[in-house]
Amino acid sequence: MGKNRVNYVYYLCLIHWQKVLTNEELNIFNEDVKNLDKSRENYQSLNDNWTKIQLQWENDEIFKEIISESELGFYHSRLIFKFRLKGTPNTLMEVREKRINLETKIEQFCQEEIIEIIKKIDKDAKAPIIFIYPIFELNRKENFWNFERKRPFSLPTTCFYTKLDDPDGKKVQMRISGAKIIAMDMSDWFFETLVNIIFHEGLYRQTRDKNKKIVESNKQIYGGLENRLEDFASKLMTTFHEYSSDNIRRKIQKLALWATIFGILLGIAFFWVNFCFKL
């Protein structure tokens, strides 16, 4: 992998609290999460909001060929796992394989560590307690994006494939499915917007969903957005297309403003030339 060819996978996890937590309860939870730091001393409090700890899963025999960094951040009801990928996936099957391996470890970790902390604070917690969903962020230079278009059998016809505008001036290619999102490297704005859409239009809505599949699963950890994929994908693309339309509108307005200013300056120059000739 080249110097700048970094690839990540993020797991967004939402805790479904059954009660409104007091500041004291949140502080207790926060301290318990800090105690999960494998370095025991390197956890960080980020702007008094997110607490970040080191997991060091890259030292596990199973994961040393998959990831080179592993972190977990916590804020209120949000947990975000961040992994730097070591082996770059080139196909959907390779992405799926890495997702399943990491997801198994995350579910085990949440079941044995996080849910036990939750139950100490929220004794009325009911399954599912944690909803999870991953984002793969693969560098645009990776082979994954260098697919050959052979109509109709190629990446764009797999599942909700789209290209969206990023404020950095580049298009972000993205594939959305019930199990995961795969996207190109994103600007901070694009990534933060995507994360909040996943939480608000995906995971938060699932905590209120009485879908039979969710209710009858009785799982304490529920992954994926299959039950509302169409609505979620539609909302995601609408949000980014609205941004694109607004951005184009602003550019046209700016162009019109500069054209107006240029016209005014040209008029002033013409008037000044005529005035000088009359002298």
C-alpha positions as a Python dict, from the first residue, in 0.01 Angstrom:
ca = {
    (1, 'M'): (0, 0, 0),
    (2, 'G'): (143, 343, -99),
    (3, 'K'): (221, 620, 145),
    (4, 'N'): (-119, 784, 105),
    (5, 'R'): (-319, 471, 27),
    (6, 'V'): (-497, 440, 362),
    (7, 'N'): (-823, 249, 400),
    (8, 'Y'): (-1057, 240, 696),
    (9, 'V'): (-1369, 72, 824),
    (10, 'Y'): (-1590, 241, 1083),
    (11, 'Y'): (-1860, 67, 1283),
    (12, 'L'): (-2134, 303, 1397),
    (13, 'C'): (-2308, 166, 1705),
    (14, 'L'): (-2616, 314, 1872),
    (15, 'I'): (-2712, 224, 2229),
    (16, 'H'): (-3088, 201, 2273),
    (17, 'W'): (-3128, 346, 2623),
    (18, 'Q'): (-3467, 270, 2780),
    (19, 'K'): (-3446, 574, 3005),
    (20, 'V'): (-3314, 928, 3012),
    (21, 'L'): (-2972, 911, 3175),
    (22, 'T'): (-2857, 1153, 3442),
    (23, 'N'): (-2517, 1321, 3416),
    (24, 'E'): (-2399, 1096, 3699),
    (25, 'E'): (-2502, 780, 3509),
    (26, 'L'): (-2331, 904, 3193),
    (27, 'N'): (-2015, 979, 3388),
    (28, 'I'): (-2019, 626, 3536),
    (29, 'F'): (-2061, 476, 3188),
    (30, 'N'): (-1785, 699, 3055),
    (31, 'E'): (-1544, 590, 3327),
    (32, 'D'): (-1626, 223, 3270),
    (33, 'V'): (-1554, 263, 2897),
    (34, 'K'): (-1220, 426, 2980),
    (35, 'N'): (-1133, 123, 3187),
    (36, 'L'): (-1164, -94, 2876),
    (37, 'D'): (-858, 77, 2726),
    (38, 'K'): (-602, -194, 2653),
    (39, 'S'): (-315, 48, 2708),
    (40, 'R'): (-465, 131, 3050),
    (41, 'E'): (-335, 486, 3032),
    (42, 'N'): (-364, 622, 2678),
    (43, 'Y'): (-736, 696, 2662),
    (44, 'Q'): (-824, 1046, 2548),
    (45, 'S'): (-1106, 1284, 2631),
    (46, 'L'): (-1176, 1480, 2314),
    (47, 'N'): (-1315, 1829, 2385),
    (48, 'D'): (-1506, 1689, 2684),
    (49, 'N'): (-1734, 1506, 2441),
    (50, 'W'): (-1595, 1192, 2283),
    (51, 'T'): (-1385, 955, 2488),
    (52, 'K'): (-1141, 753, 2277),
    (53, 'I'): (-968, 434, 2385),
    (54, 'Q'): (-718, 198, 2223),
    (55, 'L'): (-843, -157, 2162),
    (56, 'Q'): (-519, -305, 2024),
    (57, 'W'): (-707, -575, 1834),
    (58, 'E'): (-435, -552, 1571),
    (59, 'N'): (-224, -760, 1809),
    (60, 'D'): (-471, -1051, 1799),
    (61, 'E'): (-359, -1342, 1586),
    (62, 'I'): (-683, -1338, 1385),
    (63, 'F'): (-671, -966, 1303),
    (64, 'K'): (-301, -887, 1257),
    (65, 'E'): (-334, -944, 881),
    (66, 'I'): (-656, -742, 858),
    (67, 'I'): (-602, -422, 1061),
    (68, 'S'): (-310, -211, 1181),
    (69, 'E'): (-499, 22, 1420),
    (70, 'S'): (-811, -17, 1634),
    (71, 'E'): (-988, 252, 1835),
    (72, 'L'): (-1324, 302, 2001),
    (73, 'G'): (-1495, 633, 2072),
    (74, 'F'): (-1794, 686, 2301),
    (75, 'Y'): (-2038, 975, 2336),
    (76, 'H'): (-2375, 944, 2515),
    (77, 'S'): (-2548, 677, 2306),
    (78, 'R'): (-2297, 656, 2023),
    (79, 'L'): (-2007, 416, 1991),
    (80, 'I'): (-1782, 436, 1686),
    (81, 'F'): (-1517, 173, 1617),
    (82, 'K'): (-1237, 284, 1384),
    (83, 'F'): (-1005, 34, 1215),
    (84, 'R'): (-723, 104, 973),
    (85, 'L'): (-720, -177, 719),
    (86, 'K'): (-397, -357, 652),
    (87, 'G'): (-501, -583, 366),
    (88, 'T'): (-692, -390, 102),
    (89, 'P'): (-1010, -559, -27),
    (90, 'N'): (-1033, -569, -407),
    (91, 'T'): (-1374, -731, -444),
    (92, 'L'): (-1712, -730, -274),
    (93, 'M'): (-1645, -1079, -143),
    (94, 'E'): (-1322, -961, 24),
    (95, 'V'): (-1507, -668, 181),
    (96, 'R'): (-1771, -909, 307),
    (97, 'E'): (-1509, -1141, 455),
    (98, 'K'): (-1341, -857, 647),
    (99, 'R'): (-1679, -723, 760),
    (100, 'I'): (-1786, -1059, 899),
    (101, 'N'): (-1456, -1111, 1086),
    (102, 'L'): (-1465, -764, 1243),
    (103, 'E'): (-1838, -782, 1313),
    (104, 'T'): (-1798, -1110, 1501),
    (105, 'K'): (-1532, -953, 1723),
    (106, 'I'): (-1738, -636, 1778),
    (107, 'E'): (-2047, -835, 1874),
    (108, 'Q'): (-1845, -1041, 2119),
    (109, 'F'): (-1684, -729, 2267),
    (110, 'C'): (-2018, -548, 2298),
    (111, 'Q'): (-2187, -853, 2449),
    (112, 'E'): (-1916, -921, 2708),
    (113, 'E'): (-1811, -565, 2789),
    (114, 'I'): (-2043, -286, 2672),
    (115, 'I'): (-2382, -449, 2737),
    (116, 'E'): (-2271, -551, 3086),
    (117, 'I'): (-2192, -186, 3160),
    (118, 'I'): (-2527, -79, 3010),
    (119, 'K'): (-2722, -324, 3226),
    (120, 'K'): (-2560, -190, 3542),
    (121, 'I'): (-2696, 156, 3460),
    (122, 'D'): (-3016, 70, 3272),
    (123, 'K'): (-3174, -234, 3434),
    (124, 'D'): (-3476, -208, 3201),
    (125, 'A'): (-3267, -250, 2886),
    (126, 'K'): (-3449, -465, 2631),
    (127, 'A'): (-3318, -636, 2320),
    (128, 'P'): (-3197, -517, 2079),
    (129, 'I'): (-2977, -299, 2302),
    (130, 'I'): (-2716, -200, 2042),
    (131, 'F'): (-2769, -137, 1669),
    (132, 'I'): (-2460, -142, 1445),
    (133, 'Y'): (-2371, -50, 1086),
    (134, 'P'): (-2033, -29, 904),
    (135, 'I'): (-1877, 216, 657),
    (136, 'F'): (-1582, 103, 448),
    (137, 'E'): (-1372, 397, 325),
    (138, 'L'): (-1144, 276, 46),
    (139, 'N'): (-893, 505, -121),
    (140, 'R'): (-999, 609, -472),
    (141, 'K'): (-671, 465, -611),
    (142, 'E'): (-751, 114, -494),
    (143, 'N'): (-830, -159, -746),
    (144, 'F'): (-1178, -196, -597),
    (145, 'W'): (-1288, 115, -791),
    (146, 'N'): (-1111, 19, -1115),
    (147, 'F'): (-1387, -215, -1226),
    (148, 'E'): (-1466, -272, -1591),
    (149, 'R'): (-1816, -175, -1695),
    (150, 'K'): (-1977, -470, -1871),
    (151, 'R'): (-2345, -402, -1905),
    (152, 'P'): (-2536, -523, -1713),
    (153, 'F'): (-2293, -716, -1488),
    (154, 'S'): (-2068, -474, -1293),
    (155, 'L'): (-2046, -285, -962),
    (156, 'P'): (-2302, -14, -1056),
    (157, 'T'): (-2573, -281, -1086),
    (158, 'T'): (-2505, -456, -755),
    (159, 'C'): (-2688, -246, -495),
    (160, 'F'): (-2760, 130, -476),
    (161, 'Y'): (-2443, 240, -654),
    (162, 'T'): (-2412, 618, -686),
    (163, 'K'): (-2169, 908, -728),
    (164, 'L'): (-2211, 1209, -501),
    (165, 'D'): (-2053, 1556, -487),
    (166, 'D'): (-1797, 1627, -216),
    (167, 'P'): (-1696, 1986, -125),
    (168, 'D'): (-1333, 1894, -202),
    (169, 'G'): (-1433, 1903, -567),
    (170, 'K'): (-1421, 1528, -624),
    (171, 'K'): (-1699, 1281, -678),
    (172, 'V'): (-1739, 1013, -411),
    (173, 'Q'): (-1838, 673, -545),
    (174, 'M'): (-2054, 481, -302),
    (175, 'R'): (-2226, 146, -279),
    (176, 'I'): (-2510, 117, -26),
    (177, 'S'): (-2651, -215, 91),
    (178, 'G'): (-2841, -340, 392),
    (179, 'A'): (-2521, -479, 542),
    (180, 'K'): (-2272, -197, 477),
    (181, 'I'): (-2167, 114, 289),
    (182, 'I'): (-1854, 118, 76),
    (183, 'A'): (-1733, 466, -18),
    (184, 'M'): (-1429, 640, -158),
    (185, 'D'): (-1211, 859, 65),
    (186, 'M'): (-1427, 1148, 189),
    (187, 'S'): (-1379, 1503, 312),
    (188, 'D'): (-1457, 1571, 679),
    (189, 'W'): (-1787, 1736, 582),
    (190, 'F'): (-1893, 1443, 365),
    (191, 'F'): (-1799, 1185, 629),
    (192, 'E'): (-1970, 1372, 916),
    (193, 'T'): (-2285, 1422, 708),
    (194, 'L'): (-2289, 1055, 612),
    (195, 'V'): (-2241, 944, 974),
    (196, 'N'): (-2529, 1159, 1098),
    (197, 'I'): (-2760, 1037, 820),
    (198, 'I'): (-2681, 676, 916),
    (199, 'F'): (-2755, 746, 1280),
    (200, 'H'): (-3070, 956, 1230),
    (201, 'E'): (-3224, 793, 923),
    (202, 'G'): (-3099, 443, 996),
    (203, 'L'): (-3009, 341, 1348),
    (204, 'Y'): (-3230, 582, 1548),
    (205, 'R'): (-3530, 488, 1338),
    (206, 'Q'): (-3457, 120, 1395),
    (207, 'T'): (-3478, 169, 1773),
    (208, 'R'): (-3841, 272, 1715),
    (209, 'D'): (-3911, 7, 1453),
    (210, 'K'): (-4153, -268, 1551),
    (211, 'N'): (-4051, -473, 1249),
    (212, 'K'): (-4130, -839, 1310),
    (213, 'K'): (-3778, -944, 1214),
    (214, 'I'): (-3625, -719, 1480),
    (215, 'V'): (-3877, -799, 1754),
    (216, 'E'): (-3861, -1176, 1706),
    (217, 'S'): (-3483, -1190, 1671),
    (218, 'N'): (-3446, -1118, 2044),
    (219, 'K'): (-3084, -1032, 1970),
    (220, 'Q'): (-2914, -789, 2203),
    (221, 'I'): (-2703, -664, 1911),
    (222, 'Y'): (-2870, -598, 1576),
    (223, 'G'): (-2671, -531, 1259),
    (224, 'G'): (-2765, -395, 920),
    (225, 'L'): (-3043, -181, 776),
    (226, 'E'): (-3219, -437, 558),
    (227, 'N'): (-3559, -362, 708),
    (228, 'R'): (-3553, 0, 591),
    (229, 'L'): (-3285, 2, 322),
    (230, 'E'): (-3502, 165, 53),
    (231, 'D'): (-3609, 459, 273),
    (232, 'F'): (-3261, 501, 415),
    (233, 'A'): (-3085, 496, 77),
    (234, 'S'): (-3340, 735, -71),
    (235, 'K'): (-3298, 983, 216),
    (236, 'L'): (-2918, 960, 195),
    (237, 'M'): (-2907, 1031, -177),
    (238, 'T'): (-3169, 1307, -150),
    (239, 'T'): (-2962, 1483, 118),
    (240, 'F'): (-2647, 1484, -92),
    (241, 'H'): (-2828, 1575, -416),
    (242, 'E'): (-2991, 1868, -235),
    (243, 'Y'): (-2643, 1981, -132),
    (244, 'S'): (-2526, 1950, -493),
    (245, 'S'): (-2822, 2157, -617),
    (246, 'D'): (-2758, 2424, -354),
    (247, 'N'): (-2390, 2426, -441),
    (248, 'I'): (-2464, 2473, -813),
    (249, 'R'): (-2715, 2745, -728),
    (250, 'R'): (-2455, 2927, -516),
    (251, 'K'): (-2200, 2903, -797),
    (252, 'I'): (-2449, 3049, -1046),
    (253, 'Q'): (-2536, 3329, -802),
    (254, 'K'): (-2167, 3401, -747),
    (255, 'L'): (-2108, 3405, -1124),
    (256, 'A'): (-2404, 3640, -1170),
    (257, 'L'): (-2268, 3868, -897),
    (258, 'W'): (-1924, 3884, -1059),
    (259, 'A'): (-2085, 3946, -1398),
    (260, 'T'): (-2284, 4232, -1247),
    (261, 'I'): (-1975, 4381, -1083),
    (262, 'F'): (-1781, 4347, -1410),
    (263, 'G'): (-2066, 4518, -1596),
    (264, 'I'): (-2071, 4804, -1347),
    (265, 'L'): (-1692, 4847, -1368),
    (266, 'L'): (-1708, 4834, -1747),
    (267, 'G'): (-1980, 5102, -1743),
    (268, 'I'): (-1773, 5322, -1511),
    (269, 'A'): (-1467, 5277, -1733),
    (270, 'F'): (-1670, 5365, -2044),
    (271, 'F'): (-1810, 5675, -1876),
    (272, 'W'): (-1461, 5780, -1758),
    (273, 'V'): (-1310, 5739, -2108),
    (274, 'N'): (-1590, 5947, -2263),
    (275, 'F'): (-1550, 6209, -1992),
    (276, 'C'): (-1172, 6233, -2054),
    (277, 'F'): (-1220, 6267, -2431),
    (278, 'K'): (-1464, 6554, -2381),
    (279, 'L'): (-1200, 6736, -2180),
}
